[in-house]
Structures are given as C-alpha cells and as structure tokens.
Amino acid sequence: MKIARINQSKELLIKGELIENNTTNVRLLSNGNIETFEYIEGSIAGIKNSNLLGLELIELAQFEVPLLIDYLVVAGGGGGAAMTGGGGGAGGLLYEASHAVTPQDYTITVGAGGAGQVGSANPGTASDGSDSVFGTLTAIGGGGGATNSGTGRPGGSGGGAGHKDTTGGAGTTGQGFAGRGATTTSPYYGAGGGGGAGGLGSVPTNNAGGIGGVGLAYNISGSSVYYAGGGGGGTYMGGTLGLGGLGGGGNAPAGNASANTGGGGGGQRNNLPNGGAGGSGIVIIKYPDAYTLTIGGGLTSSTATSGAFKITSFTAGSGNISFA
C-alpha cells in the first residue's frame, strides 16, 4: 500500500510489486509510473535485499523529504520597574504550523525572564528578557519597564513607561506590541502597562495603573494556552493597580510573571523599590510520532504524545536537537 507519511531515508527506484509497511520508503516503477510505497527494511514483497538486482534496480539515491512540524518560540519577558513603574513587556512570540525541517542539528535556547528593577533609582529601568532561539529563528526578549520618569524599553514587546513619562517601549513587528505611557505627566496618574504578543499595553487613566497587553493563545501543547502577556503598571496614590495581560503577565504591585510564558513583570507602587520579574520563555515543537527527536545536553525538556504526534517542550537551557 502507498505510504501515508514520507520519511527522510534512502530511495530505491526498482521495478516490482507493491511494498507493505515501512521503516524507510521506496519508489517503484510500476506500469510505467513511478510511485512511492511502504517498505520493510531488508524485504520487498518477501524478497531479500540480496535479490534486489534481480528486480531490476534502476537507482539507489539519497534524498531528503522535509519533515513538517509546528513550533512555538517565546522569549523571556521584561521585568517591571519600581517607583510607580511601568510593567515589563512580554517576550517576542513566533509560531508557525507545517514548518519544514531537514535532518541536521538545530540550536534551541530558552530565554530567561528579565529581573525586576532593584532599588529606586530614577530615572531607571528594569532588565530586558533574554532571546529564545530555534535554529535561525530568534524571538526577541521583552523590554523592561521604566521608573516614574523613565521611558519604557523596546523589545519583543515594549515595556511600560513610568507615571511621569508618555513614551512606552516599542515592540518588534511580527512578535509583539508596544508598551504604553501616561496621557499626562501629572503625578496622580499611574504607570503604563507593558505590551503583549496580542496587543498594546493600556494607557493609565487617572490614578489607575495601565493593564498589560494581552498575549496569544495556541493549542500546540494539546490544550489552548495563552503566552506572552504584558505586565501591569504601578500606581501613585493608592489607585487601582494594573493587571497583567493574559499570557502570564505579572500584576502590580511588583508581581512576578509566570514561568515559561514569556510574560512581563508587574510595576511597583509609588515610592517603593523593586519591580516584578519577567517570566522565562519556552520553545515547543510538535512533530509526527513516527520520528525521533534527539536532544543534546544543556536543555531541560519533556515530551508528551497527543494522537499521532509528539510534543516536546523546552523550558530552560541551550543545546542542539536533531530529527530522525
């Protein structure tokens, strides 16, 4: 019978009968048409490899058929700022279904979340998140939030500005959105929310802190999960605190983002030091269960099976992987 899934393997062009089952695949010249069929290594319709020449072997060639996978790459989120500080921007997010890979090594790096601002320096910013990598693809770390008179940092998604600044950090096209700043430099306004993968952080109103931008939801892991939400902005005079965006964003005051979501950290209240930390990133790969994924040292991962697919989630570290 014909194969349902093409493997990366040797290709035999022979003249003969249909071949059943497969660990590798072959193509037969049958009735003048070349077609691909399943194959048991060492046996073609019950005939051993030693007799292949008797079946008029036309060609033995190495070929590669791309394996199609789904991937999700999320960078580490930016940290939140102190002193009525802006929320951290979410880590950049990249997703693609049916992405072609070939048998070679691919480097994977899972970005760490940025530290929240330590102390109360003004102006100042929290730390940016670190990039996450899959092969040639790089998701940019989220921008750190800024203190009460500081400008948010750019990143995968941008960090929120402090309550005396109107300029949030820029996001990266295709990966995330900008953080926001105050509509006025009045001391009674809250700080801006950090940007998320799915939307801008919100502008603070009156003394309320800005809300973190929403992340994006994917079901690559077997259920729908939001990733890369922005951090909430801090407040000045006891007003409503900014909430983190869906996707792991930390709430103000100084809430840490959720691990392995790429969420931004929450900003701090007025006159208080230290903001919340950004969440670490994640790399997830979904691939047919007929394939084997070899994982090198330096990576922390887990693999689950869902139907005819395997799902490997990388939650920390850096190293190489390969498919076979």
Secondary structure, DSSP 8 states (H G I E B T S, - for coil): -B-SS--SSEEEEEES----S-SEEEEEEETTEEEEEEEBTTEETTEEGGGGGGG---EEEE----EEEEEEEE-------TTT--------EEEEEEEEE-SS-EEEE---------S--SS-B------EEETTEEE------B-TT-----SSS-----TT--------TTT-------SS--TTS-------SSS------TT--------EEE-TTSS-EEE--------SSS-------TTT---TTT----TTTT-------TT----------EEEEEEETTS-EEE-TTEEEEEEEETTEEEEEEEEEEEEEEE-
